[in-house]
Amino acid sequence: MKLGIKRTLAATAGALLLTGTLAACSSTSGGSDAAACEPKYEFTTVTEGILTLSTYDGMPYFGEADGAQQGIDADFLNQFAADSCLEAKWVVSPSASVIQAVASGRADIAAGGWYATAERGEIVGLSNPTYVELPTIFSTDGTSNVQDLAGKSVGTVAGYTWVPELQAITPDVKEYQSSDEVLQDLAAGRIQYAVLGSIDAPYLVSQNKDYSKIQSKLMDPDPAVASSVTPSLPNYPHTKGNTTLTEALNQAIADAKDNGSFAEIMTKYGLDPELVNTAEYE
């Protein structure tokens, strides 16, 4: 899912069903408000009147606090459901089951930062890109130039595609099992720099006061690190062949980028709002 990493994500013992908080016009009570709702987007769903959303429990994409959903995908897709006059029903399961729930027709959309790949496109529909994941430099000096890391100690997560590229820039590359472990060593001064993804790691920095001196900067495009020039682009996988849903998602993504609401969601979770500007990478 993330730049070649195979992750095991914490999940509930069984699938957990959650109902999203929707706008007034998409009331689930069946009353006059629901009847009066005029959908901004119209498409067919697995279950009439319900938008079934498959995800794993992992911030900043999706989480739950005080009985409410949170996260960049939760915020966007709950609003998408509301704008479509549908009830949002979240199905939370292990990450390995998320795409399969859509491919098997049990869910309409998968959330969680899934990349649009040719292999994935054979079993599910693919939307236009939602945001971009770029290699990001974490430091105390605020550099965005990967060449500044030459000869320095650098931490990253094992499995990222840029590991051999970093090793060509500096021989002192330490590999960890998680972004949090890398950031802990950076905060403690055991490494000088870190190169991590632009989604989960900035969120971790924004949530931990021990990381208050750490700065994160999107890496300047440099051919020495290929993904800084041609990064992977997440999207919303959805039921294959449902062209009305594909069109609705693409329009909603475009609308949210045009009116600034997608950038606001990114900022809310401590992420760079520039990550929604995917056009130059498409």
PyMOL commands that set and color helices and strands:
alter all, ss='L'
color gray80, all
select helices_A, chain A and resi 24-26+32-36+72-83+95-103+118-121+146-149+163-169+179-187+200-207+209-211+226-228+243-258+261-268+273-276+279-281
alter helices_A, ss='H'
color red, helices_A
select strands_A, chain A and resi 16-19+50-55+63-65+68-70+87-92+109-110+114-115+136-139+154-157+173-176+193-196+215-218+234-235
alter strands_A, ss='S'
color yellow, strands_A
deselect
rebuild
show_as cartoon
